[in-house]
Amino acid sequence: MEPAVNYKFVSNPDLQKVSDLMIQTWDLPCVEYTPQVLEMYLDLPKADPNLTLAQESQDGSYASFQALIPYCINYKGRDFKTVFGTFFTIKKNHQAAQLLIPQLLELLSRAEAKGYELYYDVRQSRPDDDPFDVLIERLYKRRGMVIKKVDTFRYLVGVRQILESKLSHKRTNSVRLLESIDLPQIKNLISNYKPDVTLYKRINDDNIEYVFLNRAFSSSFVYERNNEILGVVNLIELQVLDEKKKVTNVYFENMLIDRLTKKEQNDFIENVLREMIKKSNFTAAFVPDIDYYPREVFNELSFRKSQRELNLYLGAFKKTVEDVDIESVDSFFLDVY
């Protein structure tokens, strides 16, 4: 696929230029996607730099950007080689369709050529006849793909001031920060983990140390019982740009706690939040309300649903996988930030 007229494709683009594009384009409030934050998402050990693509203007600036992040996900009991479409950005005052069509088709073509089987993305809920979503659906069909909205969700949000009044002062010795010596237990915990949901990501061994221990802006905590690690929680801490000021939020991203009792889950989450309050001047904590995380635990801490509603879309590359039927799901465990 050729780029838009008077533009050129740039694979593995300069993240400073990408950051400039996103900060200039995205509506506030939004995460401050600095080069370091983008690197955290895009530079996974098994990431493919050929699946990050920008279109460069004649003046050398970027006019659009999108990334496909490789994952392995399990859907209906089968593992699939998958890409997550994210960070789609088109510079303001540019022709959206002119840039969208070649960029998305080129990325999908590259992913299909590399043998990827499924594709998913997350988009803000819009009317069914929204021109942007209609255009995207047409592009998928041109690639012979069937993409369906499989779930709708919101975030649960806990405000720091309320959390400080809700959290008990009782600290349990079972909760502590993850250390490098814990990695063998974490790998064993994750390799045996099969969440009770129809659609979930697998965290492969190559990514475990990076995601839970070495990743920038990340904190990981473990829950021990009799010197055995039975649960792990991973959060990321990001700056958010607003019209008046910059704030810090924390986001629950990876949580494996199903081997814990209800009381242990409560203690774990409370201790994690208490420790994050000590180390971070965050304003709010976010957790996706996707019927995977223990909603009742967060409800007890006065987390409330955000107004923003998001849709999860899932589709198949028909040239690489033909026997999968995409259907709605009641719950899932995927990266959505």
C-alpha positions, 0 to 999 in steps of 0.5 A, spaced: 500 500 500 502 506 498 502 512 503 497 518 502 499 523 496 505 528 499 507 523 505 511 517 506 511 511 511 516 511 516 516 504 520 519 504 527 518 512 527 522 517 532 518 517 538 519 524 540 516 526 533 510 521 535 509 524 542 509 531 539 504 529 534 499 526 540 500 531 545 498 536 539 492 532 537 489 528 543 483 532 546 484 533 554 485 530 559 489 525 556 495 521 558 502 525 557 505 520 552 512 522 552 517 518 548 519 514 555 511 512 556 511 510 548 517 506 549 514 502 555 508 500 551 512 499 544 518 496 546 516 489 549 521 484 548 518 480 542 515 487 539 515 488 532 518 495 530 515 494 523 508 494 526 509 501 528 508 506 522 507 514 521 506 518 515 511 524 515 509 530 511 514 534 507 516 538 512 519 532 516 513 532 521 509 526 522 501 527 520 499 520 523 501 514 527 498 507 529 501 501 532 500 494 532 502 491 539 503 483 538 500 479 543 498 471 544 491 471 546 486 465 548 479 465 545 474 460 547 480 455 549 485 456 543 491 460 543 492 465 537 497 470 535 494 477 535 495 484 534 492 490 539 491 496 534 492 502 538 495 509 539 491 511 532 493 519 531 491 523 525 494 531 526 489 536 526 487 540 520 489 534 516 484 529 511 483 524 516 480 519 511 486 520 506 491 518 512 487 513 515 486 509 509 493 507 507 496 507 514 491 502 516 491 497 510 498 497 510 499 495 517 493 490 517 497 487 510 504 487 514 500 483 520 497 478 516 503 477 512 507 475 518 502 470 520 497 474 525 491 471 526 486 475 530 486 483 531 483 487 537 482 494 538 478 499 543 475 505 541 470 510 545 463 508 544 460 512 538 453 512 535 453 506 530 453 511 524 459 515 526 463 516 520 470 514 523 467 507 525 463 506 518 470 508 515 474 503 519 469 497 518 469 498 510 477 498 511 476 491 515 472 488 509 477 490 504 482 486 507 477 480 508 476 481 515 470 480 520 471 485 526 465 485 531 464 489 537 464 484 543 463 488 549 462 495 552 465 497 558 467 503 563 473 504 568 472 504 575 475 510 578 478 511 585 479 518 588 485 519 592 482 523 598 476 518 598 481 512 598 485 515 604 478 515 608 476 508 606 483 504 607 484 501 613 490 502 617 491 495 618 497 492 614 499 485 612 506 482 612 503 478 606 504 484 601 510 486 599 514 489 593 516 484 587 523 482 587 528 479 582 528 473 587 521 472 586 521 471 578 521 463 578 514 463 582 511 469 578 513 465 572 510 459 575 504 462 577 503 465 570 504 459 566 498 455 570 494 461 570 487 460 566 482 466 568 475 464 568 473 468 562 472 467 554 478 472 552 484 473 555 491 475 554 497 470 555 503 473 558 509 469 555 516 468 559 519 473 555 515 478 557 514 477 565 521 480 567 520 486 563 512 487 565 513 486 572 520 488 574 523 492 569 518 496 566 518 504 567 513 507 570 511 500 573 510 497 580 508 490 582 506 487 589 506 480 591 501 476 596 504 471 600 502 465 604 507 460 607 512 463 603 508 461 597 506 467 592 499 466 590 497 473 587 501 479 584 498 486 582 502 490 577 500 498 576 503 503 572 503 510 574 502 516 568 502 523 568 495 526 565 495 533 561 489 537 563 487 544 561 489 547 568 494 542 570 498 536 570 496 530 575 498 523 576 494 517 575 495 510 577 492 504 573 491 497 575 494 493 569 495 486 571 492 482 576 492 475 578 489 474 585 484 468 584 487 463 588 486 468 594 480 468 599 475 474 598 478 477 605 485 476 602 483 479 596 481 485 600 487 486 604 491 485 598 488 491 594 488 495 600 495 494 601 497 496 594 493 502 594 496 504 601 503 503 598 502 507 592 499 513 596 506 513 600 510 513 594 506 517 589 502 523 589 497 520 584 490 523 584 486 517 582 486 510 581 483 506 575 481 499 574 477 497 567 470 494 569 471 488 565 468 483 569 475 480 571 477 484 576 473 483 583 468 489 582 466 488 589 473 489 592 473 496 589 466 498 590 467 497 597 473 502 597 468 507 593 470 506 586 465 509 581 464 508 574 467 513 569 462 516 564 466 514 558 464 508 555 469 504 551 468 498 546 472 492 545 472 490 537 475 483 535 476 480 528 480 475 525 485 475 519 481 470 514 487 468 510 491 466 516 485 463 520 478 461 518 475 457 523 474 462 528 467 465 530 467 472 533 462 473 538 460 477 544 463 476 551 461 477 558 468 478 560 475 479 558 482 480 561 486 484 555 490 490 555 486 496 554 490 502 556 
